[in-house]
């Protein structure tokens, strides 16, 4: 070898269509491009496929007719997408059952009332379940991929798009595969299906919550670090829908920090004849603790910013409970609860067996995730809040419980029970982030566009990366969106024609 320090030349692959990201959007894009006659390769940065689709509940919630779908999605969009996109989205989503039939996938349909924003839509919604959970649903897609000649590169992270400086055409991708540099040339197109940016704290701070990211933990795949946003932006792609995010119930802060993903999700479950409250850094309540955070769009009380003091006045925050509540069982969601509701595990922590909360909460007490004290005063010292203020908060809360009326925050009597059984407990809470919606802007053909709405040749996006949803989000819609628009992106990439200038 002439020069041992000379950089090793990257291995070069070539294909017709390259798909970056191996979740439901990427799998559907690959299958669609393959069915259209293209040679296809999938590139996945993690050592396993699935993305957020592989850890979701797996439900698809859709309007019944295209007419109703147009009305509903127009109401949800709040002007963040144009009429052409609304109609295209409505048609694609309503036709999800036809797509599933074409793919040979069995499913069940149940009619349901809209669970979010019911006043925006007076019709029925249909909930499609193709398997107990997204984990099982993705296996169906994975098996379809395995029955083709589609090549899959795992542990392969795309780092740069190769772009013609004159025509703006995307010609391929530079990547690292198992730590080695590689180049993949794509004769027809590159599809970005690599999810959102929920694991990228810098992006979360810039687009959403400066100063609060240490209290936000994702429950989806750790592969979602905003790679597609970086790649598309560097190629001239416009961004849209960067601010919308989807929440779940509170999680436990300390174990979530330890494992890097939301752990102890579901804090604050309703238990008969026992109760809890939530206090802020000042030892005061700040919300009706039984308020659901699931896909909530109203401002979150825990993220209230005090302009005068320049702080998030309700952070840090603690869930406070007594021995009676602890004895009711796990204070966080258990696998059994998710199995009873969805038929399988949901969330990255449960699907990948990161940590299972103990039924009696003793293990978490021993780990000091849950703080224990014999008196309310001692507990105040442990969470470092003003003892007098904290004792007054507990006294007032117990009074509301005895009166069966919460005059401060409107919590209903059925959820109120006084804290009176020592020892007393506190656990620091954090927000569980399901996913983000933002990414490169695309048209109805899934072509990534620039700030003048001109398509960037041979570049496409699908799934949560640049989702349709720019404000209000109907739960159970990102999953079918990934299927429907993955299919559109794959077919367009395989059949679109751009004059070659390679």
C-alpha positions as CSV (number, residue, x, y, z in Angstrom):
1,X,0.0,0.0,0.0
2,X,1.5,3.3,-1.1
3,X,0.1,5.4,1.8
4,X,-1.2,3.8,5.0
5,X,-2.8,7.1,5.9
6,X,-4.6,7.5,2.6
7,X,-8.4,7.4,3.1
8,X,-10.0,4.2,2.0
9,X,-12.2,4.7,-1.1
10,X,-15.9,4.2,-0.3
11,X,-17.5,1.1,-1.7
12,X,-20.0,2.0,-4.4
13,X,-23.5,0.4,-4.9
14,X,-26.1,1.3,-7.4
15,X,-29.8,0.8,-7.7
16,X,-32.9,2.4,-9.3
17,X,-34.6,3.6,-6.2
18,X,-33.0,4.0,-2.8
19,X,-35.2,4.2,0.3
20,X,-33.8,5.7,3.4
21,X,-35.6,4.4,6.5
22,X,-37.2,1.0,7.1
23,X,-40.5,1.7,8.8
24,X,-43.9,1.4,7.4
25,X,-43.4,4.3,5.0
26,X,-40.0,3.0,3.8
27,X,-41.3,-0.6,3.4
28,X,-44.4,0.5,1.4
29,X,-42.2,2.8,-0.7
30,X,-39.9,-0.1,-1.5
31,X,-42.7,-2.5,-2.3
32,X,-44.4,0.0,-4.5
33,X,-41.2,0.9,-6.4
34,X,-40.4,-2.8,-6.8
35,X,-43.9,-3.6,-8.1
36,X,-43.5,-0.7,-10.7
37,X,-40.4,-2.6,-12.1
38,X,-37.6,-0.8,-10.3
39,X,-34.5,-2.3,-8.6
40,X,-34.8,-1.2,-5.0
41,X,-32.5,-0.9,-2.0
42,X,-33.4,0.1,1.6
43,X,-31.0,1.8,4.0
44,X,-31.7,1.6,7.7
45,X,-29.5,3.3,10.3
46,X,-30.4,0.9,13.2
47,X,-29.7,-2.8,13.5
48,X,-33.4,-3.6,13.3
49,X,-36.4,-2.4,11.2
50,X,-39.7,-1.0,12.1
51,X,-39.2,2.7,13.1
52,X,-42.1,4.3,15.0
53,X,-44.5,2.0,13.0
54,X,-43.0,-1.0,14.8
55,X,-43.7,0.3,18.2
56,X,-47.1,2.1,17.7
57,X,-50.5,0.8,18.6
58,X,-51.1,-0.1,15.0
59,X,-54.6,1.4,14.7
60,X,-55.7,3.3,11.5
61,X,-58.5,5.8,12.2
62,X,-60.1,7.1,9.0
63,X,-63.2,8.9,7.8
64,X,-65.7,6.7,6.0
65,X,-66.1,8.6,2.7
66,X,-63.9,10.9,0.6
67,X,-66.5,13.7,1.0
68,X,-66.4,13.4,4.8
69,X,-62.6,13.0,4.7
70,X,-62.1,16.2,2.8
71,X,-64.3,18.1,5.3
72,X,-62.5,16.6,8.3
73,X,-58.9,17.0,7.0
74,X,-59.6,20.5,5.9
75,X,-60.8,21.3,9.4
76,X,-57.8,19.7,11.0
77,X,-55.3,21.4,8.7
78,X,-56.1,25.0,9.7
79,X,-54.7,26.3,6.4
80,X,-51.3,24.6,6.7
81,X,-51.9,22.6,3.4
82,X,-53.6,23.6,0.2
83,X,-56.9,22.1,-1.2
84,X,-55.0,19.9,-3.7
85,X,-53.2,18.2,-0.8
86,X,-56.4,17.9,1.3
87,X,-58.2,16.1,-1.5
88,X,-55.2,13.9,-2.3
89,X,-54.8,13.0,1.4
90,X,-58.5,12.3,1.8
91,X,-58.5,10.0,-1.2
92,X,-55.4,8.1,-0.1
93,X,-56.6,7.6,3.4
94,X,-60.1,6.5,2.6
95,X,-58.6,4.0,0.1
96,X,-56.4,2.3,2.8
97,X,-58.7,-0.8,2.9
98,X,-58.1,-1.3,-0.8
99,X,-54.4,-1.0,-0.3
100,X,-54.4,-3.6,2.4
101,X,-56.5,-6.0,0.3
102,X,-54.1,-5.5,-2.6
103,X,-51.2,-6.4,-0.3
104,X,-53.0,-9.5,0.9
105,X,-53.2,-8.2,4.5
106,X,-56.2,-9.2,6.7
107,X,-57.8,-6.5,8.8
108,X,-60.9,-5.6,10.9
109,X,-63.0,-2.5,10.7
110,X,-65.0,-1.0,13.6
111,X,-67.0,2.2,13.4
112,X,-66.3,4.7,16.2
113,X,-67.0,8.2,17.3
114,X,-64.2,10.8,16.8
115,X,-62.1,10.8,19.9
116,X,-60.3,14.0,19.1
117,X,-61.9,17.3,18.1
118,X,-65.4,15.8,18.0
119,X,-67.1,19.1,17.3
120,X,-65.2,19.4,14.0
121,X,-66.7,16.2,12.6
122,X,-70.2,15.0,13.1
123,X,-69.8,11.7,11.1
124,X,-68.4,8.3,12.0
125,X,-64.8,7.3,11.8
126,X,-63.7,3.7,11.1
127,X,-60.9,2.1,13.0
128,X,-58.9,-0.4,11.1
129,X,-56.7,-2.9,12.9
130,X,-54.5,-5.1,10.8
131,X,-52.9,-6.8,13.8
132,X,-52.8,-6.5,17.6
133,X,-50.1,-3.8,17.4
134,X,-47.7,-2.0,15.1
135,X,-45.0,-4.5,16.0
136,X,-47.0,-7.4,14.6
137,X,-48.2,-5.2,11.7
138,X,-44.7,-4.4,10.6
139,X,-43.8,-8.1,10.5
140,X,-46.3,-8.4,7.7
141,X,-44.5,-5.7,5.7
142,X,-41.1,-7.2,6.6
143,X,-42.2,-10.6,5.2
144,X,-43.5,-9.0,2.0
145,X,-40.0,-7.3,1.6
146,X,-38.3,-10.7,2.2
147,X,-40.3,-12.2,-0.6
148,X,-38.8,-9.8,-3.1
149,X,-35.2,-9.1,-4.3
150,X,-35.1,-5.8,-2.5
151,X,-31.7,-5.4,-0.9
152,X,-31.7,-4.1,2.7
153,X,-28.6,-2.5,4.3
154,X,-28.9,-2.4,8.1
155,X,-26.7,-0.3,10.4
156,X,-26.3,2.1,7.5
157,X,-26.7,5.9,8.1
158,X,-27.1,8.3,5.3
159,X,-25.1,11.4,5.8
160,X,-25.2,13.3,2.5
161,X,-27.2,13.4,-0.7
162,X,-25.3,13.5,-4.0
163,X,-26.8,16.2,-6.1
164,X,-26.1,17.6,-9.6
165,X,-25.2,21.2,-9.1
166,X,-26.8,22.3,-12.4
167,X,-30.0,20.3,-12.6
168,X,-30.5,19.8,-8.8
169,X,-31.2,16.1,-9.5
170,X,-30.5,13.8,-6.6
171,X,-28.1,11.1,-7.9
172,X,-27.5,9.1,-4.8
173,X,-26.3,9.1,-1.1
174,X,-23.1,9.0,0.8
175,X,-23.5,6.8,4.0
176,X,-21.7,4.9,6.7
177,X,-22.5,1.2,6.8
178,X,-21.2,-0.6,9.9
179,X,-18.7,2.3,10.3
180,X,-17.4,2.1,6.7
181,X,-18.0,4.8,4.1
182,X,-20.2,3.7,1.2
183,X,-21.8,5.4,-1.8
184,X,-25.2,4.4,-3.2
185,X,-26.0,5.7,-6.7
186,X,-29.8,5.9,-7.5
187,X,-30.7,5.9,-11.1
188,X,-34.3,7.0,-10.6
189,X,-34.7,8.5,-7.2
190,X,-34.1,8.7,-3.4
191,X,-37.0,8.4,-1.0
192,X,-36.6,9.9,2.5
193,X,-38.7,7.8,5.0
194,X,-36.5,8.2,8.0
195,X,-39.0,9.6,10.5
196,X,-39.0,12.8,12.6
197,X,-36.6,14.5,15.0
198,X,-37.9,13.6,18.5
199,X,-34.5,12.3,19.6
200,X,-32.7,15.4,18.5
201,X,-32.6,17.8,21.4
202,X,-31.1,20.6,19.3
203,X,-33.9,20.5,16.9
204,X,-36.5,20.2,19.7
205,X,-35.0,23.4,21.2
206,X,-34.9,25.3,18.0
207,X,-38.4,24.3,16.7
208,X,-40.3,23.8,19.9
209,X,-39.2,24.1,23.5
210,X,-36.0,26.0,24.2
211,X,-34.9,25.4,27.8
212,X,-37.3,22.5,28.4
213,X,-35.8,19.6,26.4
214,X,-34.3,18.0,29.5
215,X,-37.9,17.3,30.5
216,X,-39.0,15.7,27.2
217,X,-38.4,12.0,26.4
218,X,-39.5,10.2,23.2
219,X,-41.3,6.9,23.4
220,X,-40.6,5.9,19.7
221,X,-37.6,4.7,17.9
222,X,-34.2,6.3,18.8
223,X,-33.4,6.3,15.0
224,X,-35.6,9.5,14.7
225,X,-32.9,12.1,15.0
226,X,-33.9,14.4,12.1
227,X,-31.6,12.9,9.5
228,X,-34.1,13.5,6.7
229,X,-34.5,17.1,7.7
230,X,-30.8,17.7,7.4
231,X,-30.5,15.8,4.1
232,X,-33.4,17.6,2.4
233,X,-32.4,21.0,3.7
234,X,-28.9,20.7,2.3
235,X,-30.4,19.8,-1.1
236,X,-32.6,22.9,-1.1
237,X,-35.8,21.5,0.3
238,X,-38.3,23.7,2.2
239,X,-39.5,22.6,5.6
240,X,-43.0,22.6,6.9
241,X,-45.1,21.6,10.0
242,X,-42.1,21.8,12.3
243,X,-43.9,22.9,15.4
244,X,-46.6,20.2,15.8
245,X,-45.7,17.3,18.2
246,X,-47.8,14.6,19.8
247,X,-47.9,13.9,23.5
248,X,-48.7,10.9,25.7
249,X,-49.1,10.7,29.5
250,X,-46.3,11.7,31.9
251,X,-43.3,9.5,32.3
252,X,-40.7,9.2,35.1
253,X,-37.7,11.6,34.6
254,X,-34.8,9.8,36.3
255,X,-35.2,6.4,34.5
256,X,-36.0,8.1,31.2
257,X,-32.7,10.0,31.6
258,X,-30.9,6.8,32.4
259,X,-32.2,4.8,29.4
260,X,-32.6,7.7,27.0
261,X,-36.2,6.9,26.2
262,X,-39.5,7.4,28.0
263,X,-39.8,5.0,30.9
264,X,-42.5,4.8,33.5
265,X,-45.1,6.1,31.0
266,X,-48.6,6.6,32.2
267,X,-47.9,8.2,35.6
268,X,-51.1,9.3,37.2
269,X,-53.5,6.5,36.6
270,X,-56.9,6.6,38.1
271,X,-57.2,4.3,41.1
272,X,-60.4,4.0,43.2
273,X,-60.2,5.2,46.8
274,X,-56.7,6.6,46.4
275,X,-55.3,9.6,44.8
276,X,-52.3,11.7,43.8
277,X,-51.5,15.3,43.0
278,X,-48.8,17.1,41.0
279,X,-46.7,20.1,42.3
280,X,-44.2,22.3,40.7
281,X,-40.8,23.7,41.8
282,X,-42.6,26.0,44.2
283,X,-44.6,23.2,45.9
284,X,-47.9,24.3,44.3
285,X,-50.4,22.5,42.2
286,X,-50.8,23.8,38.7
287,X,-53.3,21.6,36.8
288,X,-56.2,19.2,37.1
289,X,-54.0,16.1,37.4
290,X,-56.4,13.8,35.6
291,X,-56.3,15.9,32.4
292,X,-55.3,13.7,29.4
293,X,-52.2,14.8,27.5
294,X,-52.7,12.3,24.7
295,X,-52.4,14.2,21.4
296,X,-53.3,17.4,23.2
297,X,-53.1,20.7,21.3
298,X,-54.1,23.1,24.1
299,X,-51.1,24.6,25.9
300,X,-49.6,22.3,28.5
301,X,-49.7,23.7,32.0
302,X,-46.4,22.0,32.8
303,X,-44.7,24.1,30.0
304,X,-46.1,27.5,31.2
305,X,-43.4,30.1,30.9
306,X,-43.1,32.9,33.4
307,X,-42.0,36.0,31.4
308,X,-41.1,38.1,34.5
309,X,-38.9,35.5,36.1
310,X,-37.7,34.0,32.8
311,X,-38.4,30.4,33.8
312,X,-40.7,27.5,33.2
313,X,-42.4,28.0,36.5
314,X,-43.8,24.5,36.7
315,X,-40.5,22.6,36.1
316,X,-39.3,20.5,37.7
317,X,-42.6,18.9,38.7
318,X,-43.4,16.0,41.0
319,X,-46.2,13.5,41.3
320,X,-47.1,13.2,45.0
321,X,-48.9,10.2,46.5
322,X,-49.3,8.1,49.7
323,X,-49.0,4.5,50.8
324,X,-52.7,3.8,49.9
325,X,-52.0,4.8,46.3
326,X,-48.7,2.8,46.1
327,X,-50.5,-0.3,47.3
328,X,-52.9,-0.1,44.3
329,X,-50.2,-1.4,42.0
330,X,-47.7,0.0,39.5
331,X,-48.0,3.7,39.2
332,X,-46.9,3.5,35.6
333,X,-48.5,1.6,32.7
334,X,-47.8,-2.1,32.7
335,X,-47.4,-4.6,29.7
336,X,-50.7,-6.2,30.9
337,X,-52.6,-2.9,30.5
338,X,-51.3,-2.5,26.9
339,X,-52.1,-6.1,26.1
340,X,-55.6,-5.7,27.4
341,X,-56.1,-2.5,25.3
342,X,-54.1,-3.2,22.2
343,X,-53.2,-6.9,22.2
344,X,-49.5,-6.3,22.5
345,X,-46.7,-4.0,23.7
346,X,-46.7,-0.4,22.6
347,X,-43.8,2.1,22.8
348,X,-40.1,1.6,22.3
349,X,-39.5,0.8,26.0
350,X,-42.0,-2.0,26.1
351,X,-41.4,-3.4,22.6
352,X,-37.7,-3.7,23.2
353,X,-37.9,-4.7,26.8
354,X,-35.8,-1.8,28.1
355,X,-37.4,-1.7,31.6
356,X,-40.5,-3.1,33.2
357,X,-41.9,-1.2,36.2
358,X,-42.4,-3.3,39.3
359,X,-46.0,-4.0,40.4
360,X,-45.5,-2.8,43.9
361,X,-43.2,0.1,43.0
362,X,-40.6,-1.2,45.5
363,X,-37.8,-1.6,43.0
364,X,-38.2,2.0,41.9
365,X,-38.2,3.2,45.5
366,X,-35.0,1.3,46.1
367,X,-33.4,2.9,43.0
368,X,-34.4,6.4,44.5
369,X,-36.5,7.1,41.4
370,X,-39.4,7.4,43.9
371,X,-38.5,9.3,47.0
372,X,-40.1,8.2,50.3
373,X,-40.7,10.1,53.6
374,X,-42.6,9.5,56.8
375,X,-44.0,13.1,56.9
376,X,-45.1,15.7,54.4
377,X,-42.4,18.0,55.8
378,X,-39.7,15.5,55.2
379,X,-40.9,14.9,51.6
380,X,-40.8,18.6,51.0
381,X,-37.2,18.6,51.9
382,X,-36.4,15.7,49.6
383,X,-37.9,17.4,46.6
384,X,-36.4,20.7,47.7
385,X,-39.6,22.8,47.8
386,X,-40.7,25.3,50.5
387,X,-42.0,23.2,53.4
388,X,-44.8,25.6,54.4
389,X,-46.1,26.1,50.9
390,X,-46.0,22.3,50.2
391,X,-47.8,21.5,53.5
392,X,-50.5,24.1,52.7
393,X,-50.9,22.6,49.2
394,X,-51.5,19.1,50.6
395,X,-53.9,20.5,53.3
396,X,-55.9,22.4,50.6
397,X,-56.0,19.3,48.3
398,X,-57.2,17.1,51.1
399,X,-59.9,19.6,51.9
400,X,-61.1,19.5,48.3
401,X,-61.1,15.7,48.5
402,X,-63.3,15.7,51.6
403,X,-65.6,18.2,50.0
404,X,-65.6,16.2,46.7
405,X,-65.0,19.4,44.8
406,X,-61.8,20.9,43.5
407,X,-62.5,24.6,43.3
408,X,-59.0,25.5,42.0
409,X,-58.7,23.2,39.0
410,X,-62.1,21.6,38.5
411,X,-61.0,18.0,39.1
412,X,-64.1,15.8,39.5
413,X,-65.1,14.3,42.8
414,X,-64.8,10.7,41.7
415,X,-61.0,11.2,41.2
416,X,-60.4,12.8,44.6
417,X,-59.2,11.0,47.6
418,X,-57.1,12.6,50.4
419,X,-53.4,11.8,51.0
420,X,-53.5,10.6,54.6
421,X,-51.7,7.2,54.7
422,X,-47.9,7.5,55.4
423,X,-45.3,7.0,54.2
424,X,-45.5,9.6,51.4
425,X,-43.9,9.5,48.0
426,X,-42.7,11.8,45.2
427,X,-41.5,11.0,41.8
428,X,-40.1,13.6,39.3
429,X,-42.2,13.6,36.1
430,X,-41.4,14.5,32.5
431,X,-43.3,14.7,29.2
432,X,-43.6,11.7,26.9
433,X,-43.2,12.7,23.3
434,X,-44.8,10.3,20.8
435,X,-43.5,11.9,17.6
436,X,-42.9,15.0,15.6
437,X,-44.7,15.9,12.4
438,X,-42.3,18.3,10.7
439,X,-39.9,17.8,7.8
440,X,-39.3,18.5,4.2
441,X,-42.3,19.9,2.4
442,X,-43.7,17.7,-0.4
443,X,-46.5,17.8,-2.9
444,X,-49.2,15.3,-3.6
445,X,-46.7,13.1,-5.5
446,X,-44.4,13.0,-2.4
447,X,-41.8,15.1,-4.3
448,X,-39.8,17.2,-2.0
449,X,-40.1,20.9,-3.0
450,X,-38.1,24.0,-2.5
451,X,-39.3,27.4,-1.1
452,X,-40.8,28.2,-4.5
453,X,-42.7,24.9,-4.5
454,X,-40.5,23.5,-7.3
455,X,-39.8,19.8,-7.0
456,X,-36.2,18.8,-6.4
457,X,-35.7,16.2,-9.1
458,X,-35.5,12.6,-7.9
459,X,-36.1,13.4,-4.2
460,X,-39.2,12.2,-2.3
461,X,-40.4,12.0,1.3
462,X,-43.1,10.0,3.0
463,X,-44.3,9.2,6.5
464,X,-43.8,11.3,9.7
465,X,-40.9,13.1,7.9
466,X,-42.9,16.1,6.7
467,X,-46.3,14.7,7.6
468,X,-49.6,16.2,6.3
469,X,-50.5,17.3,9.8
470,X,-49.5,20.9,10.4
471,X,-51.6,21.6,13.5
472,X,-54.5,19.3,14.7
473,X,-53.8,15.6,14.5
474,X,-56.3,12.8,14.5
475,X,-54.8,9.9,16.6
476,X,-54.3,6.8,14.4
477,X,-53.5,8.8,11.3
478,X,-49.6,8.8,11.0
479,X,-49.7,5.0,10.7
480,X,-52.0,4.8,7.6
481,X,-50.3,8.0,6.2
482,X,-47.0,6.1,6.2
483,X,-48.6,3.2,4.2
484,X,-50.6,5.3,1.7
485,X,-47.9,7.9,1.0
486,X,-45.1,5.4,1.1
487,X,-46.9,3.7,-1.8
488,X,-47.3,6.9,-3.7
489,X,-43.6,7.9,-3.2
490,X,-42.4,4.5,-4.4
491,X,-44.4,4.4,-7.5
492,X,-43.5,8.0,-8.4
493,X,-39.8,7.4,-7.9
494,X,-39.9,4.3,-10.1
495,X,-41.8,5.9,-12.9
496,X,-41.1,9.6,-12.9
497,X,-38.8,10.7,-15.8
498,X,-36.1,13.4,-15.6
499,X,-33.7,14.0,-18.4
500,X,-30.5,12.2,-17.5
501,X,-27.5,14.4,-16.8
502,X,-25.2,11.9,-15.0
